[in-house]
Amino acid sequence: MRTRLTILGAALLLTMGCERVVDITVPTMATRLVVSARLELVRGSPSNGAPSGRQVITLSTSAPYFETAGPPPARGAEVRVTDSRGMTTVFREQASAPGVYVTDSLVPVLHRRYTLRVRWNNESYEGSDSLLPVAPIDSFYFVERTGLFAPPDVAREPGPRATIDFRDPSGVENYYVWDQFVDGKRLVEADTAFRYRPMERDAFFNGALVRGYQPYSGVVLRPGQTVRLRHMSLSEQGYRFYLALNNVTLGDGSPFSTPPASVRGNVANLTRPGEPALGYFLLAEVDERTARVP
């Protein structure tokens, strides 16, 4: 019995010490339209003046998995947005930026529903979302991380964090997402520690005064840095899209994590219903604040 166990152990060690190169063939899927479109109503502080009518929609196409270049632009598309009262705005492609479609005359109106229509490559696409109000920021300041629910390692790390106070409206469901820029650089980028956007629904604080909220509690700031925090509303369907996107992004490969996959958006292909566009079309009211860390 001892001899058999010794032989078995030696075999296991030999197996663990081997390396094998495996070539993986990834099938190439058909080219799909990719939509990146978030129309915004930026409120901010009174010093910002009237909301801007400039809106940008980026259209690109899918590419092979191991492609190292950026996504190919979707050139020559017809792009327009129509609100629930029948007002239509045409987006023009930029000569200097193929695949980027811009207008300077669309200021979204709260509680209206907007529909994106795209005609590209002899196919028609359509997606809709509604503009809901965001609870305005009452205060924007910098304090140490002291939240009860902060991970121990985050809570112990010294240094100020960007912090806001706001009152959530009562009686309605609200959905929030945040972007934070430090010295002009957005924190959420591919291949960084922050691969997802902080987001919340008001299930546990409906109608409450939210004090000392730190969307990016893990980001320790340094004196002199300039921080811009964007506090945005989402529709319920927009929130669910971001939630699914976060789950895929944070997958750690364990048996219980979400497997990597394309997240279905809300832009349908009317010509070929089985091939919807990737990406998402959404609207958001934005309240943003900018301050220098003391």
NORKA-V435731 format. One record per residue. N is the residue number from 1. RES is the residue in one small letter. D_FIRST is the distance of its C-alpha to the first C-alpha in whole Angstrom. Layout:
BEGIN
n:N res:RES d_first:D_FIRST
n:N res:RES d_first:D_FIRST
END
This chain:
BEGIN
n:1 res:m d_first:0
n:2 res:r d_first:4
n:3 res:t d_first:5
n:4 res:r d_first:5
n:5 res:l d_first:6
n:6 res:t d_first:9
n:7 res:i d_first:10
n:8 res:l d_first:11
n:9 res:g d_first:12
n:10 res:a d_first:14
n:11 res:a d_first:16
n:12 res:l d_first:17
n:13 res:l d_first:19
n:14 res:l d_first:20
n:15 res:t d_first:21
n:16 res:m d_first:23
n:17 res:g d_first:25
n:18 res:c d_first:26
n:19 res:e d_first:30
n:20 res:r d_first:32
n:21 res:v d_first:35
n:22 res:v d_first:36
n:23 res:d d_first:40
n:24 res:i d_first:41
n:25 res:t d_first:44
n:26 res:v d_first:46
n:27 res:p d_first:49
n:28 res:t d_first:52
n:29 res:m d_first:54
n:30 res:a d_first:58
n:31 res:t d_first:60
n:32 res:r d_first:61
n:33 res:l d_first:63
n:34 res:v d_first:62
n:35 res:v d_first:65
n:36 res:s d_first:65
n:37 res:a d_first:68
n:38 res:r d_first:68
n:39 res:l d_first:72
n:40 res:e d_first:73
n:41 res:l d_first:76
n:42 res:v d_first:76
n:43 res:r d_first:77
n:44 res:g d_first:77
n:45 res:s d_first:79
n:46 res:p d_first:83
n:47 res:s d_first:83
n:48 res:n d_first:82
n:49 res:g d_first:85
n:50 res:a d_first:84
n:51 res:p d_first:81
n:52 res:s d_first:81
n:53 res:g d_first:81
n:54 res:r d_first:79
n:55 res:q d_first:75
n:56 res:v d_first:73
n:57 res:i d_first:71
n:58 res:t d_first:68
n:59 res:l d_first:67
n:60 res:s d_first:64
n:61 res:t d_first:62
n:62 res:s d_first:58
n:63 res:a d_first:57
n:64 res:p d_first:54
n:65 res:y d_first:50
n:66 res:f d_first:50
n:67 res:e d_first:54
n:68 res:t d_first:55
n:69 res:a d_first:59
n:70 res:g d_first:60
n:71 res:p d_first:61
n:72 res:p d_first:64
n:73 res:p d_first:67
n:74 res:a d_first:68
n:75 res:r d_first:72
n:76 res:g d_first:75
n:77 res:a d_first:74
n:78 res:e d_first:76
n:79 res:v d_first:75
n:80 res:r d_first:77
n:81 res:v d_first:77
n:82 res:t d_first:79
n:83 res:d d_first:79
n:84 res:s d_first:80
n:85 res:r d_first:83
n:86 res:g d_first:83
n:87 res:m d_first:84
n:88 res:t d_first:82
n:89 res:t d_first:81
n:90 res:v d_first:81
n:91 res:f d_first:78
n:92 res:r d_first:79
n:93 res:e d_first:77
n:94 res:q d_first:77
n:95 res:a d_first:78
n:96 res:s d_first:76
n:97 res:a d_first:73
n:98 res:p d_first:72
n:99 res:g d_first:70
n:100 res:v d_first:72
n:101 res:y d_first:74
n:102 res:v d_first:77
n:103 res:t d_first:79
n:104 res:d d_first:82
n:105 res:s d_first:83
n:106 res:l d_first:81
n:107 res:v d_first:81
n:108 res:p d_first:78
n:109 res:v d_first:80
n:110 res:l d_first:78
n:111 res:h d_first:77
n:112 res:r d_first:78
n:113 res:r d_first:75
n:114 res:y d_first:75
n:115 res:t d_first:74
n:116 res:l d_first:73
n:117 res:r d_first:74
n:118 res:v d_first:72
n:119 res:r d_first:74
n:120 res:w d_first:71
n:121 res:n d_first:71
n:122 res:n d_first:73
n:123 res:e d_first:70
n:124 res:s d_first:71
n:125 res:y d_first:69
n:126 res:e d_first:70
n:127 res:g d_first:69
n:128 res:s d_first:70
n:129 res:d d_first:70
n:130 res:s d_first:72
n:131 res:l d_first:73
n:132 res:l d_first:72
n:133 res:p d_first:74
n:134 res:v d_first:72
n:135 res:a d_first:72
n:136 res:p d_first:74
n:137 res:i d_first:73
n:138 res:d d_first:74
n:139 res:s d_first:73
n:140 res:f d_first:71
n:141 res:y d_first:70
n:142 res:f d_first:67
n:143 res:v d_first:65
n:144 res:e d_first:62
n:145 res:r d_first:59
n:146 res:t d_first:59
n:147 res:g d_first:58
n:148 res:l d_first:56
n:149 res:f d_first:53
n:150 res:a d_first:53
n:151 res:p d_first:49
n:152 res:p d_first:49
n:153 res:d d_first:49
n:154 res:v d_first:52
n:155 res:a d_first:54
n:156 res:r d_first:53
n:157 res:e d_first:54
n:158 res:p d_first:58
n:159 res:g d_first:61
n:160 res:p d_first:63
n:161 res:r d_first:62
n:162 res:a d_first:65
n:163 res:t d_first:66
n:164 res:i d_first:68
n:165 res:d d_first:69
n:166 res:f d_first:71
n:167 res:r d_first:72
n:168 res:d d_first:70
n:169 res:p d_first:72
n:170 res:s d_first:72
n:171 res:g d_first:72
n:172 res:v d_first:70
n:173 res:e d_first:67
n:174 res:n d_first:67
n:175 res:y d_first:64
n:176 res:y d_first:64
n:177 res:v d_first:62
n:178 res:w d_first:63
n:179 res:d d_first:63
n:180 res:q d_first:64
n:181 res:f d_first:65
n:182 res:v d_first:65
n:183 res:d d_first:68
n:184 res:g d_first:68
n:185 res:k d_first:64
n:186 res:r d_first:63
n:187 res:l d_first:59
n:188 res:v d_first:58
n:189 res:e d_first:57
n:190 res:a d_first:54
n:191 res:d d_first:51
n:192 res:t d_first:52
n:193 res:a d_first:51
n:194 res:f d_first:53
n:195 res:r d_first:52
n:196 res:y d_first:54
n:197 res:r d_first:57
n:198 res:p d_first:57
n:199 res:m d_first:59
n:200 res:e d_first:59
n:201 res:r d_first:61
n:202 res:d d_first:63
n:203 res:a d_first:61
n:204 res:f d_first:61
n:205 res:f d_first:64
n:206 res:n d_first:67
n:207 res:g d_first:70
n:208 res:a d_first:69
n:209 res:l d_first:70
n:210 res:v d_first:67
n:211 res:r d_first:67
n:212 res:g d_first:65
n:213 res:y d_first:63
n:214 res:q d_first:61
n:215 res:p d_first:60
n:216 res:y d_first:58
n:217 res:s d_first:57
n:218 res:g d_first:55
n:219 res:v d_first:57
n:220 res:v d_first:59
n:221 res:l d_first:62
n:222 res:r d_first:64
n:223 res:p d_first:68
n:224 res:g d_first:70
n:225 res:q d_first:68
n:226 res:t d_first:70
n:227 res:v d_first:68
n:228 res:r d_first:69
n:229 res:l d_first:67
n:230 res:r d_first:68
n:231 res:h d_first:68
n:232 res:m d_first:68
n:233 res:s d_first:68
n:234 res:l d_first:66
n:235 res:s d_first:66
n:236 res:e d_first:64
n:237 res:q d_first:63
n:238 res:g d_first:63
n:239 res:y d_first:60
n:240 res:r d_first:58
n:241 res:f d_first:58
n:242 res:y d_first:57
n:243 res:l d_first:54
n:244 res:a d_first:53
n:245 res:l d_first:53
n:246 res:n d_first:52
n:247 res:n d_first:49
n:248 res:v d_first:48
n:249 res:t d_first:49
n:250 res:l d_first:46
n:251 res:g d_first:43
n:252 res:d d_first:40
n:253 res:g d_first:38
n:254 res:s d_first:36
n:255 res:p d_first:35
n:256 res:f d_first:38
n:257 res:s d_first:41
n:258 res:t d_first:44
n:259 res:p d_first:43
n:260 res:p d_first:45
n:261 res:a d_first:48
n:262 res:s d_first:52
n:263 res:v d_first:54
n:264 res:r d_first:57
n:265 res:g d_first:60
n:266 res:n d_first:63
n:267 res:v d_first:65
n:268 res:a d_first:65
n:269 res:n d_first:66
n:270 res:l d_first:69
n:271 res:t d_first:69
n:272 res:r d_first:65
n:273 res:p d_first:64
n:274 res:g d_first:60
n:275 res:e d_first:61
n:276 res:p d_first:62
n:277 res:a d_first:62
n:278 res:l d_first:60
n:279 res:g d_first:61
n:280 res:y d_first:63
n:281 res:f d_first:67
n:282 res:l d_first:67
n:283 res:l d_first:70
n:284 res:a d_first:70
n:285 res:e d_first:73
n:286 res:v d_first:72
n:287 res:d d_first:73
n:288 res:e d_first:72
n:289 res:r d_first:73
n:290 res:t d_first:73
n:291 res:a d_first:73
n:292 res:r d_first:72
n:293 res:v d_first:70
n:294 res:p d_first:72
END
